[in-house]
Amino acid sequence: MMDESFGTRLRARLDAYGPLCVGIDPSPALLEAWGLDDSPTALERFSRTVVEAVADVAAVVKPQSAFFERWGSRGVAVLERTIADLREAGTLVLLDVKRGDIDSTMAAYAEAYLDRGSPLAADAVTLSPYLGFGSLEAAITSAMANDAGVFVLARTSNPEAAGLQRHVAGQILAEAAAVNAGHSPFGPVGVVMGATLPELEHSLDDLNGPILAPGLGAQGATAADVARLFGPVRHAVVPSVSRAVLADPERVRTRTLAFRDACAEHLSAATAAQK
Ligand SMILES: O=C(O)c1cc(=O)[nH]c(=O)n1[C@@H]1O[C@H](COP(=O)(O)O)[C@@H](O)[C@H]1O
């Protein structure tokens, strides 16, 4: 049994390795760019290569479930092995599944992804709050019981999101902050805020939880954008990148280091400018 909370483990990883989450997104396009066929065996080769390249330099690694699920049970078996490899390497695993459903179904998702006895158990999982933040309760309870965490979509990186999410993001952030109150160094409820946003429309000062910020690289965000948006909460931001580090199997590690160090430098410059 793990006895440190997800927040404590995440804090330690961020302090030791710097601010970056690397996605494992084995899309057909990337498999082709790597000279691999599109098959479960190729998925495994891709995932193993990324794990070996980044497990000891990225604070968090985020396998995207859809790219494994498209191969049915054989793909899910590769996802299970990838999670096991990452956990054995000591990396924090954020499983990107973006789940959200009514209470009883949510409890089953929680059992699948957060219960430490499950073959798919991760350190944290992404959740969608569009059935109401309260519908996520079973997952949040399970996360706490299993020393795991959740990342709830608040303002996502994609351009289509703004019209819908701007109406609800404030409420999601407030509900996450309420769960996180009193926890140290972070509560179990992180949020997702795109690094592509033109500006932050809500303060994150009282969240007391980690902020996953996807959109670096392929979606156009830079380390400077991360610092501009998240400088005031720099200790809590986890910028996330997939395609821009995965494009070339020979350069996954060097690109990971470049993104990580650029984010660290820009965030610390933002700190200095605020003093
Ligand atoms: O939850 C996520 O990880 C996520 C949230 C979000 O707002 N935007 C977003 O792109 N993502 C995921 O982050 C990854 C982005 O990939 P790249 O654009 O290749 O860096 C994909 O796996 C997306 O599913």
The ligand as a Tripos MOL2 file, in Angstrom:
@<TRIPOS>MOLECULE
LIG
   24    25     1     0     0
SMALL
NO_CHARGES

@<TRIPOS>ATOM
      1 O1         -6.8370   15.8700  -20.9230 O.co2     1 LIG1
      2 C1         -5.9510   16.0700  -21.7660 C.2       1 LIG1
      3 O2         -4.8620   15.5400  -21.6760 O.co2     1 LIG1
      4 C2         -6.2030   17.0700  -22.8170 C.ar      1 LIG1
      5 C3         -6.9890   18.1470  -22.4640 C.ar      1 LIG1
      6 C4         -7.0700   19.2510  -23.3180 C.ar      1 LIG1
      7 O3         -7.6590   20.2670  -22.9880 O.2       1 LIG1
      8 N1         -6.4440   19.1970  -24.5140 N.ar      1 LIG1
      9 C5         -5.7120   18.1140  -24.9170 C.ar      1 LIG1
     10 O4         -5.1430   18.1570  -26.0110 O.2       1 LIG1
     11 N2         -5.6270   17.0100  -24.0990 N.ar      1 LIG1
     12 C6         -4.8980   15.8070  -24.5150 C.3       1 LIG1
     13 O5         -3.5290   16.1530  -24.5930 O.3       1 LIG1
     14 C7         -2.9140   15.5290  -25.7410 C.3       1 LIG1
     15 C8         -2.4240   16.6430  -26.6520 C.3       1 LIG1
     16 O6         -1.5950   16.1540  -27.6130 O.3       1 LIG1
     17 P1         -0.6190   17.0840  -28.4860 P.3       1 LIG1
     18 O7         -1.4810   18.1340  -29.0860 O.co2     1 LIG1
     19 O8         -0.0920   16.1230  -29.4810 O.co2     1 LIG1
     20 O9          0.4190   17.6220  -27.5590 O.co2     1 LIG1
     21 C9         -3.9780   14.6350  -26.3550 C.3       1 LIG1
     22 O10        -3.8260   13.3420  -25.8040 O.3       1 LIG1
     23 C10        -5.2780   15.2350  -25.8950 C.3       1 LIG1
     24 O11        -6.2990   14.2660  -25.7450 O.3       1 LIG1
@<TRIPOS>BOND
     1     1     2 2
     2     2     3 1
     3     2     4 1
     4     4     5 ar
     5     4    11 ar
     6     5     6 ar
     7     6     7 2
     8     6     8 ar
     9     8     9 ar
    10     9    10 2
    11     9    11 ar
    12    11    12 1
    13    12    13 1
    14    12    23 1
    15    13    14 1
    16    14    15 1
    17    14    21 1
    18    15    16 1
    19    16    17 1
    20    17    18 2
    21    17    19 1
    22    17    20 1
    23    21    22 1
    24    21    23 1
    25    23    24 1
@<TRIPOS>SUBSTRUCTURE
     1 LIG1         1 GROUP 0 **** ****
